Amino acid sequence: MTTNSQLLKRNDIRQLIREKRQLLTEVQQHSASVALLQQVLNNLPTPLKRVAIYLSNDGEINPNLIIEALWQQNVEVYLPVLHPFCDGHLLFLRYEKSSMMVANKYGISEPKLDVSLICPLAQLDVIFTPLVAFDAQGNRMGMGGGYYDRTLARNSHLLTIGLAHDLQQLPCIPSESWDIPLKKIITPSQVIANGNAT
């Protein structure tokens, strides 16, 4: 059971890391994105058909170079969309350069809902997730909405990879029973897999 002090601590961590992330300059953000791309390309399983990823928001590390690289390799790219009927869950819709985009209730851009573009979770090869903070054990702290945790709870077999700036790493993340650890976390300088950093 989460106590008020634990909740406060998690919210304090979110606030601190978000502030640090937002202080990064455009040059620092771009350099981080370039370095991240190389790390990701060196650590992706093959062959790949379908990959879920996200569009950056709130100072998150920008995965646009990864998206471009996936398109060049003819990999289908999918973005998270807030589920219209199942509150707190995500759908993943096909994303292309020509996709019609809309802002969701959080102001985040997502593909306009079209059921023909939905990819079932089981058909995704990789899900790249954003995160606010992480630790070397693969624990992830998100924005607090629980969307990824709920969506992945019944799909623990999926390869989930968190993408982050190095400054988002903490010695230990206070975790809850519903938190879903990631299989890997990739930053511009390291790859953490199964609690081991390389």
N, C-alpha and C positions, 0 to 999 in steps of 0.2 A: 504494500500500500504506500502511495506517495504522500509524504508529509508536506506541509506548507513550506518548510525550510528547504526540502529537496527541490520542490517546484521553483522556489525563489532562486536557488543556486543554478538550476538549469537555465532559467530565464536570464540570470546575470551573465552566464557563460555566453548565451546567444547574443546578448547585447554587446558584450566586450568584443567577441570575434567579428560580429557584423561591423562594428565601428572600425576595427583594424582593417578589415577587408575594404571598406569604403574609402579608406585613406590612400589606397594604392593609386598611383598615377596611371594615365593611359599608357605610358611607355612601360611601366612595370607590368600592367595587365597584359599588354601585347607580348612582352618577353616571356611571361609565364605561360601564355597560350601556345607560343611556339615550342617551348620546352616540353609542355604537356603533350603536344601532338606527337613528338618523337617518342616519349615514354609510352604513350598509348599504342602507337604503331608497332613498337617492339614487344608489346605484351598482349596483343590480341590473338585469340585462337583463330585457326583457319580450318575449313573455309567458313566464311560468314555470309549469311543471307539477309538477316533482319536484325537491326540494332535499334534499341530505344535510347534516346538521349534527351537533353533538355536545352532550352534557350536560357542564357544567363540573365540574372536579375539580382539586384541588391549587392553588387560587387562580387558575385560568384565568378569563379574562373570561367573564361569564355570558351566553349567547346566548338565554336563555329569552324575553326580550321579542321577539327576532327570530322565534322559533318561533311565539309567539302571533300576531304580525303575519302570518306566512305562512299559518297556519290561517285567519285572518280573510279572507285573499284566496283561500281555497280551493286553496292550493298543498299538494301532498302532501309531508310531511316524513319523512325517513328518518334513522335513527341507525346508527352503526357497531356491528357485533357481531363478536366474535372468531370467525373461521372455525373450525368444529368439526373439519374434516378437513384443511385446508390451513394448516398451522402458520405463523404470522407474517403472515397475510392477513386482510382484513376483508370482511364482507358488510354490506349496508345494508338494514335492515328498516324497514317502515312504522311510524311512530310517531304515536299519537293519545293524547288525554287518557285514554282507557280502556285503553291498552296494558298488558299484563302485563309487569312489569319484574323482572329478576333481576340479581344482582351477578356480574360476571365474575371471573376469577382475580386481577385487580388491584383488586377492590373497587369497580369502576365500574359504574354502573347501565346496563343495556342491555335492549332488548326480548327477551322469551323467544323462542327460535328457533322459527320457523314458516315453512316453505319457501314457503307461499303469499303471504307478506308481503315476500319478497326482491325488490329492484329491481336489475336488471342495471345495471352501471356505465354502459353506453352510453346508458341511458335517463334518467340524471340530468342536469339542466340546470346545476346548480352543486353543488360539494362544498366546504362550509366546513370547514376543518381547525383543530384546536387547535395550538398550538406553544409551545415554551419560549422561543426567541429567534429574531430575524430581523434582516436587514439591508436596506438600501435597494435592493439588487439583486434582492430577492425570494427570497433564500435563507432556508430554514426549518430550524430545529433542533428536533426533537421530543424525546420522552422517551428515545429511544435504542433503542426496540424495532424501528423500521423498518417498522411496520405500514402507514402511509400510503405510504411510498416504494415498498414492494413492490406494494401494491394499485394504485397509480397508474402504475407503470412502463410498463405496456402500454396505458395510456389517456391519453397525453399531450395528446390533443385536448380533454379535459374542462376546464371552467372551474373552477379550484381557487383558493379564496380563504381565506387565513389570517386568523384573528381574534386580536387581541392587545391587551394594555395597551401604552401608549406606552413604559413603562419597560422593555419587553422588547426594544427595538431596540438593536442594537450596530452599531458602524462596519463590522464585517466578520465574517461567520460562517465559520469554517473548514469547508469543504465537502468531501464525499467523492464518488467517482464515482457512487455509487448514490443520492445525494440528488436529489430531484426539486424544482426551483424552482417556486414558486407563481406563478400568473398575476397575482394581486393579493394585497395584504395590507391589511387595514382595521383601523385603531385608532380610538379616540374622537376623535382630532384630525387624522388624515390617511389618504389612500389612496395606496398605492404600486402602480403598474402599469407593467410593463415597465421597471423600474428608475427610474421617475420618480415623485416624491412630489407630491401635490396637497393 
